[in-house]
């Protein structure tokens, strides 16, 4: 899974110019951060309910 993502990003680096790549990375990073925060918040709530 992780290797596939790395490969896709590497291919994107080769295909797109630097500005496009930077934009894609920025968006992807933002989405991943948001998902991570949502997941943590959900996990915390879930753990509280289970106590």
C-alpha positions, 0 to 999 in steps of 0.5 A: 500500500505505502509503496504504491503511494510512493510510486504514484507520487514519484511518477507524478513528480516525473510527469508534472512540472514543479508548481503542479506537483507542489500544489498536489502535495499541498492538497494531499497533505492537507487532506491527510492531516484533516483525516488524521485529526478526524480519526483521532477525534473519533477515536478519543470519543469512541474510547470515552464511550467504552469506559 
